[in-house]
């Protein structure tokens, strides 16, 4: 063992931290004036052994005691502070994990509410600038997968684009916004890659596709708009390669293949596919293998299998599946175990058969609000959001990951913003982006 180890390891280390303090200089001088200390076979108070020269043990014990005291004082004082006393840094206050955004359009007020979601608890909180101005007659809203842009489609024929400012989460209008759809647009969707915005154009019986530029500006792709059935009211993208539109008045679903480079749509063979009722909403299961349509007149859910090669739809055995209420806005949990729909008051729940994909209505989960007009899902974190258009608030359920059961979270319902319940907002559409 090197007899100068205390100096080379401790002295130089202390010098690098504290500089040439008087204590350190004195310690080094003492070390140089004293011949190398030896180690015996029993420890003293500092754990040092003098086994090579017992005769010097007594003459150095006081020096070692001084060294030990100095080392302890200097090491404990590394945090700074007067008098060499140790300072314990304060324990940081835990901050919520915010990794999702929730947007609500208000048709009467012509505004947008933007809320952050604590992904641990599911609690939504309005951003400081909420509500923010929008425009007339919003019908649906979407946030791009990278959370750069937000788009609102309107029955006035406008597609309005906003940049989401990362530092403040304010919304600023995209250059060139609004963009024309030339129709009473009522449904909106985005492809998983965030390249395209698609709209369902109501009475125009068309769907439109717009390419998203680097600034969020939109350019309608060649060939758009594309023919659909009568009164398309909802639109979804399945697996990034197929697009489906619910034709409410036409009692059918139109299917398209999406060119992921150009955004062009090509009708799927056999499209449109008949539904027994009037479809008003669509949802694709997490695997991208099944499509479900909520319908009215009669109230039911229709289910289809998606051909992975062609995109063609084939009816699931037992479809349509009866519903006890007028239903809309279908969503499915991240595990594909349960499908939920808004029924105007509560949330109607269906069990998904793991083998056949058939649905079984299992009853309602009651909100603690006044209404349920739209649903949105934070799938990665297993939370379901219910838009209450009568009380201008949101009810939140946690989703059991194993079985899919819904449980209202603590604090639900949540106001869109302070004083929202006393204002005429007309919230009508909602979107969540993780």
Phi, psi and omega in degrees: 000131182293121181294342179266012181303320179301322181287310187293327182268316185270314184298310181294324178296317180293323178298320181295333182269314189255350185080187182277076177287162178300321179297319184290320179298316179298319180296317180294319179298319179297321180295320181289328180281341184256134180294158187308131180284148179253172186242126175271183186263016173222139186285147168268199186295334181263004180082015181265135180254140175243092184252351183266333181214087183300335185295332184267000184302313184288325182289338183257354185299320180292323178296318179296323177299317178296316178302315182299316181296317180297315180300313181299318181296315183290318180297316182290339182267013184295338181282357180089191181100158183283153176069008179073011181283146181287145177241123179269119181296146180295147177289125181299143176284125180302138177252146180297149177274106183254109184223010180221152176240146177234129180239139179230130174265143180243109188290320182287316182279342183063045184223171178234132171260131177241128182232146172267155180240126170285110188286353174277318184255340184085000185287127175270146178221128181295142175289163188301325185270002183281140359280157181244148183294145178233253183190189186284149170042056175296146181237330182201157184221149178213148176244135184290154187301336180265003178058037176268322189227154175232139183231140179236129177257146188227148175289352175280359180091014180254147169238106187263135182243144180224142171272132176270111182286116188300321186289326184242345186062022170288161176250128174239140185298136175293141177303129180092350180287142005277159178252141186275135170258347179067022184201170175279086185278135186230348180229152181216149176208159175230147178283156186300336181276351180075024180268332190226147169248133181238144180231147172259125194252044168037240187294346177281348179057043181220166167234146181241153178230131179235137176271138182268124176278176183295335179265358184097352178294148185250141174231124180292133185284158180300133180096343179280143004280161182249145182295141175230194176274196182283122173058062176296130187239347180213153182213140179221159174245130182248122175061015179076001184229347178234146180237139179228138179237135179272117180264098189298305182288337182270357181047055182200170174235124176271137180241143182221152169265133183259123173282111188286354176265310184265336185088359181293146178252139175236126181302137176286143178303131181093353179285143001279159182255127188291145171238146182289334179246198181256102185291137180233355180201153182226148172213143177251139180291162184303331180281348182073023184252348181221145179239137179234141180237126172279139187224155172238162179051065003272171179279117185192170172244130172258141181236142182225146168270140181259123176290120185296334183271320186250339185084359180294150181256138172231141186292133175290140179303130180095348178287142005279160182251122187296145175238148184275352187221169168289125189235157179196172173057059182289142173222156179231141182293167187295335180271354181071025184265328181223145176247136183235145178224151174278136179242019179095331180235309183235198178246122178269135188243140177234138174274138179257121178291125185294337183264319187254346185069009176290155182252145173228121179292127182244005175114182186258153168249118187282132171280170173250032177244206184251340184201169172218106183256334181206152178239152173215151188235131167262085189299314183299332184253002175060054172231142179244132183247134183242124179273121179257102186280345179276324182256003181054053183210177182231131172260144186233130175247142165271147182251122177295123186293332184276319184244342179092004181294150181260139176221127177297135181277162178299137178093346180291139005275167182238129179293147177300323173195168182302126179083005183298326185295341181265005183245154177269095186255322183065046178300133187222347181210156187209149176214146175236138175229121180286000000 
